[in-house]
Amino acid sequence: MIGRLVVVGLGLIGGSFAKGLRESGLCQEVVGVDLNPQSRRLAVELGVVDRCEEDLAAACQGADVIQLAVPILAMEKMLGLLAGLDLGQAILTDVGSAKGNVVRAAGEAFGAMPARFVPGHPIAGSEQSGVEASNARLFRRHKVILTPLEGTDADAVATVDALWRALGADVEQMDVGRHDEVLAATSHLPHLLAFGLVDSLAKRNENLEIFRYAAGGFRDFTRIAGSDPVMWHDIFLANRDAVLRALDTFRSDLDVLRDAVDAGDGHQLLDVFKRAQSAREYFGRILARRARKDTMNVNDDQKEAQS
Amino acid sequence: MIGRLVVVGLGLIGGSFAKGLRESGLCQEVVGVDLNPQSRRLAVELGVVDRCEEDLAAACQGADVIQLAVPILAMEKMLGLLAGLDLGQAILTDVGSAKGNVVRAAGEAFGAMPARFVPGHPIAGSEQSGVEASNARLFRRHKVILTPLEGTDADAVATVDALWRALGADVEQMDVGRHDEVLAATSHLPHLLAFGLVDSLAKRNENLEIFRYAAGGFRDFTRIAGSDPVMWHDIFLANRDAVLRALDTFRSDLDVLRDAVDAGDGHQLLDVFKRAQSAREYFGRILARRARKDTMNVNDDQKEAQS
């Protein structure tokens, strides 16, 4: 049980975190902060928070936990503002999609990384956005990765861990660098390739007629190129080094594959495709298992609701 | 109305072509040819064809149209065998995913490209395969691209066009080179990238634990890496030159994107991502429109069935 939770940034992620914890009954009070007056009004109307503040200092007074859910490039400025406040024993945490840059910014803002700052990243999202899309179940069965440093307070980690678990998330801990590398490889690089391929085709085919000949496989492949350009622009700038490393590794593997096509080396192509197919099937089974558990949970909820 | 249709190769595509035309009543007889005795038996049992032959020469006797639906790397050998037969006035056509190599092989086998050979490519498929997956509606509202040459007989083109339209396909004509370029860009290159990325990740993460952190967007992106490795091996060898050109164009665009990430050039990243998002939405609308027409057709069929 904690007293006051403050959520800074009432978008989809911040709003869903606030709403879920408010419904959990784990917090005595959930306070929202957002620069946008309409988001503040909606957050109260929709029951996402108990109350809202426009002013960060006013909101953080007496806070036990402060969740930073602002866009990742706004994190630096926000940490600078927080460093000027008396936060008492408040635990700080965040939801940024890259962690190295947040840890660096916190170190600079506070002079050293605060022991009660627990960096975090929920691997969840939705095609919707904004506080009106807040969903108390958004994080259910989704991974949340916490990346505490050596000096991070163990109680603070345990508290943040407990909050995410209360929302149904699978919480894991990971080294900051490893987190950024894993996300660069499994999320940021695929987005860069999809954005890049679609733009590469579009700019060479002025009337876009080439897309008329693309089939369903292309739709799957490029679906993520429909994601929010501004959010992704932020992520690539925030996780620049890890993205470049992942991209360069991929490019050198792609060069080898290119040489195999060029040389007509069927054996090597077949080896690569078979390994990829097996790995893809393994990944498909992971997702299918998660989806089954989701369905079971939904059934349990329905039973609860009926009883 | 044509007399005898011969379909060589009773896989998903050949079987679906045969079954659809048999049901259309447009052909007096549909004859199947396949090396596999079980495929021949099933094709007759499932009503895919009227009868089957093991021997190509026996099957092609008295044929009006011969559809080559063998794997693309088997096309060369098949054309060599056909060149040794007396085909009379039979029209030849094929379903290969690349057209330049088929045209080249036909020219070599026959001494010159036969005037009554109409190269074709249905852009359709399914996760299932084999004659037992034959589906008379597989080509409905799917594009079929015919790539006749200058010397191709106009009547032969009209006949092949009419057969595909009878199956509900949208038939278009395209230059051989343009076909191979369009398919390399919208299908072959995305497959190469997806196979390449999944294998690149898998071989650097021995226990595949990295896939546990991948979310749904990665699933979409890599779904096509679950495709048949042997078929794709064939396609990359068959369409080698166009694939290499598409890949090299993409690689140079990707290099520019890499430099923008490296330089922290947010404006350029945002421009690329926004253009890609618009093009992706345009493509999404094309597919949605096709899907709506499909639904309307299904409703019409249901009405027909009820009346």
Interface residues (C-beta under 8 A of the other chain):
Chain A: I123 A124 G125 H142 K143 I145 V182 L183 A185 T186 S187 L189 P190 H191 L192 L193 A194 F195 G196 L197 V198 D199 S200 L201 A202 K203 R204 L208 I210 F211 R212 Y213 A214 A215 G216 G217 F218 R219 D220 F221 T222 R223 I224 A225 G226 S227 P229 V230 W232 H233 F236 L237 R240 V243 L244 L247 D248 T249 F250 R251 D253 L254 L257 R258 V261 D262 G264 G266 L269 L270 V272 F273 K274 R275 A276 Q277 S278 A279 R280 E281 Y282 F283 G284 I286 L287
Chain B: I123 A124 G125 H142 K143 I145 V182 L183 A185 T186 S187 L189 P190 H191 L192 L193 A194 F195 G196 L197 V198 D199 S200 L201 A202 K203 R204 L208 I210 F211 R212 Y213 A214 A215 G216 G217 F218 R219 D220 F221 T222 R223 I224 A225 G226 S227 P229 V230 W232 H233 F236 L237 R240 V243 L244 L247 D248 T249 F250 R251 D253 L254 L257 R258 V261 D262 G264 G266 L269 L270 V272 F273 K274 R275 A276 Q277 S278 A279 R280 E281 Y282 F283 G284 I286 L287
